[in-house]
Amino acid sequence: MDSIWTNRNKSADSIIALGNNKLYKLNPSDEKMPRVLRDLKNGEIPKSALSIPFSYIKTVEWKVGKPFLLIRFGQDSEEIIRMDNNRGLQAVFKQLQEVDRVHYQLDEYSRFRAAKKPLWSVLLLTLVCIVLFLLARDIETEMAWYESMNMEYERKWGGLLGMIAHFGTTRIIWLYALFMAIAVPATFIKMKKPPVVHTLRFNPEPVN
């Protein structure tokens, strides 16, 4: 086995290993851990190991600050390799980078790109809240008219928007304010710390 990494954190994979042009992922129990490590060092692969041949890998992605590597095999197939420290992630990534026919790509997000999705979400919800507010205002006007005529108000607006609009303009304003209090700081945080993504693109020989 070329390289072996171990993780103590329960949220991470217990053992990550590279060798035989494959990546191995193992999560043995604490009791079996010493024996599994001994077998790996002797070149024996436990049957419980998840074995990923390099020839099956399309890309390996590492977003700085995230405790995992994302391995993609195709559009709908992927595997996550979790480790409990950045040093281990860097070591695994660097060793995979040395594999033949692998191309490295660095993607540093601009502040605008990092905030693009949150900004679209804020804009969309703002438009929805405007529609809800106008609808709620019309409902309140109708209810006031019915009350002035001593008539019982008949609910006319159905569906989800109508149900929410019946909460009234005041509650809709408070709901929108609550969302903005969460969304705006989150957007600024994303702009302040734009993602940095390291990607390895594998270009192996066709598998027979």
Summary of the structure (lengths in Angstrom):
residues: 208
radius of gyration: 27.1
end to end distance: 24.9
largest distance: 90.0
contacts: 549
relative contact order: 0.16
helix: 45%
strand: 23%
